[in-house]
Amino acid sequence: MRIETRTGLVYDAADPLCSLSVATTQGERFAFLVAIDTGHDGQQRDPAPYWGRYDPDAPAESVRAILATGSPWPTLAPERLEPEQ
């Protein structure tokens, strides 16, 4: 599967920089994917992590929607990963 957006994001399952992981929680499926941001000139190869709802019956449409309207992965500070006392 290869998905390209007009904003320069590319998800290509055959590219080792790209990845897709699916998780189910509270009865919903979410995908965490890493696409490639090709930049304004189309020549960059910066990793672009996004996540959003995922439908296993429509994987390409799900990836396209995540790249168009999903959210970047949050950066969590190490102290936020520690269990509360």
N, C-alpha and C positions, 0 to 999 in steps of 0.2 A: 504494500500500500504506500502510495506517495501522494501527499497533500501539499499544495502550494497556495499561499494566500497572496492577495494583492499588496499586503504590507511587508512582504519579504520574509515571511516565516515558511519554513519547509519542514515537514515531517516525512521521513523516508525510512521505512522499516528496514531497508537494506543498508542504511548508513550506520556505522558503528557509533557515531556521536548521538544518534537518536535512540530513545527508549520509550517503552510504554508499560506501565504497571497498573493493574486494576485492583481495587479494594472495595469490599462491600461493608457498609456500616449502617446501622439503623434502617435496614431494609432498602438502601439505595446503593447503586454502584457509582464509583468515581474512578477516573483515570488520572494518573500522574504521568505526564509525558515530558520528554525533552525533545524539542525541535531545534532547528538551526535558524538563527537570525542572520539573513544574508546581507543586511544593511541596505542603505540607499542605492549602492552601486551593484548589488547582487553578488558581490565577491567575498563578503565576510563569511565566517563560519563560527559564529558565537553561539554557545549553548543557550537555549531559551526554555526554561522550565515553566510549564503551565499545568493546571489541573481543572477538572470540572466533571459534570455528570457524564456517565458513559452508558451506552446501550449496546450490549453485545450482539444484538440483532442488526445493528446499523453502525459498525465500527468506523467506517470512513466518514459518515455524517457526524458521528460523535467527535472524532478528532478535528474535523473542520470547525464544528461549533466551539470546541475548547480553544482552538487557535484564534477564533474570531471574538469570543466573548468570555473565555475562561480567565482565571486569575493566575498571576505568577505565584510560585511557591513562596511561602513566607520564610524569612530568615529568622531562625529561632536562636536566641542567645543561649549558651550552655546552661546558664542558671535557670532558664525557663524550662529546661528539660529535666531538672531535678524534681523528684516527688516532693509534694508539700508535706510538712511535718504536722 
